[in-house]
Amino acid sequence: MSNTLTGKFLPQFKLKLGTKAMLCAVLLIAVNTALVVGAGYWSLTSAFNDRALRIIEVNLRTLALAFAETFPDARITMKDGVVVRAEIPKMPELRDHGIVDRAVSYVGGNATLFVYDDLSGQFVRRSTNVKKENGDRAVGTQLAADHPGQALLRRGEAYKGPAVLFGNSFMTAYFPVSGAGGKVIGILYVGIPRPSLKACWPMPSRA
């Protein structure tokens, strides 16, 4: 009876082992594919971000030099072509948009000069070519309270990365401007629309 039962159930047991092996193989292939695709995506994303940051560094340098050229008491320190410090005894009045418009005419994107407002305790756009939803320059608007660079900038550190401004996504750099006592009294901002960066990114060739 034992042999009869073994004979009846052994083929079914073998089928189950075969099914399990097949499922394991399919699972391994799926995992390997996901790893390869994920690694490729990470590599492309990393390369894209590196390129975007290189471009944004050029834009920041251009704005910083235009700022220092216009206001001789401003001091911009660079290392290997990268802005590492921006200082001025007192933020100027900024009666027009000449500096930001000139910088953008050289490198594209958009730019802003923020001034720290002691009364409100906020960074305010005094000169900018960033546009609001209605198309007007965003003069007088504040750096959003939930902006990812808010805390860094208040500590005197730069923020470089993505940000959403008035409904549009940008790759950005916000660099603190220090006053005579070391307090952050302004911000140099530059940004590039992320869709523009993606449009310039070369597509993989097809055989």
BELTANOR-V771659 format. One line per field, one symbol per residue. ss: DSSP state (@ for helix, = for strand, . for the rest). phi: phi as a letter, one per 20 degrees, with the letter a starting at -180 (. if undefined). A space follows every 50 residues. Layout:
# BELTANOR-V771659
ss->???
phi->???
This chain:
# BELTANOR-V771659
ss->.@@@@@@@@@@@@@@@@@@@@@@@@@@@@@@@@@@@@@@@@@@@@@@@@@ @@@@@@@@@@@@@@@@@@@@....=====..======..........@@@ @@@@@@@..========....=======..=.....=....=.......@ @@@@....=======..===========.....==========@@@@@@@ .......
phi->.fffffffefgfffffffffffffffffffffffffffffffffffffff ffffffffffffffffffffcgeecddcclndfdbccagbffflebdgff fffffecnmbbbdecfeffemcedfecadfdfgenefefneefgfeffeg fgffendedcrfbdclndececcddfdeegenffdabeccbcgfgffffe fffffdf
